[in-house]
Amino acid sequence: MSGRAPIAGASKSTVTSGAARLGFVVGELACVLGSVPRAVGQACGANPFPLATPCHRVLAKLGPGGFAHARGGWLLETKLWLLQHEQAI
């Protein structure tokens, strides 16, 4: 995985290390990383270890956003549970 090219200017490792801060909005994280929100969202969605690398902490501008490329169902419910457990929302 480390030999893969960055996703539209945002490498998965850079995004996931930035996601460790609780409650980052995807656009803010993109600005910090010098990238764009879509690339950050794609990198977070491709995160294979969501508990070890807390991409669930990256939120959309107007709500929780998605989780693992899903915008509903049990994956989003899991994201909401994790955020509530961490007292982020």
GIJOBEL-V257127 format. One record per residue. RES is the residue in one small letter. BURIAL is + if it has 16 or more other C-alpha atoms within 10 Angstrom, else -. Layout:
res:RES burial:BURIAL
res:RES burial:BURIAL
This chain:
res:m burial:-
res:s burial:-
res:g burial:-
res:r burial:-
res:a burial:-
res:p burial:-
res:i burial:-
res:a burial:-
res:g burial:-
res:a burial:+
res:s burial:+
res:k burial:+
res:s burial:+
res:t burial:-
res:v burial:+
res:t burial:+
res:s burial:-
res:g burial:+
res:a burial:+
res:a burial:+
res:r burial:-
res:l burial:+
res:g burial:+
res:f burial:+
res:v burial:+
res:v burial:+
res:g burial:+
res:e burial:+
res:l burial:+
res:a burial:+
res:c burial:-
res:v burial:-
res:l burial:+
res:g burial:-
res:s burial:+
res:v burial:+
res:p burial:+
res:r burial:-
res:a burial:+
res:v burial:+
res:g burial:+
res:q burial:+
res:a burial:+
res:c burial:+
res:g burial:+
res:a burial:-
res:n burial:+
res:p burial:-
res:f burial:-
res:p burial:+
res:l burial:-
res:a burial:-
res:t burial:+
res:p burial:+
res:c burial:+
res:h burial:+
res:r burial:+
res:v burial:+
res:l burial:+
res:a burial:+
res:k burial:-
res:l burial:-
res:g burial:-
res:p burial:+
res:g burial:+
res:g burial:+
res:f burial:+
res:a burial:+
res:h burial:+
res:a burial:-
res:r burial:-
res:g burial:-
res:g burial:-
res:w burial:-
res:l burial:-
res:l burial:+
res:e burial:-
res:t burial:-
res:k burial:+
res:l burial:+
res:w burial:-
res:l burial:+
res:l burial:+
res:q burial:-
res:h burial:-
res:e burial:-
res:q burial:-
res:a burial:-
res:i burial:-
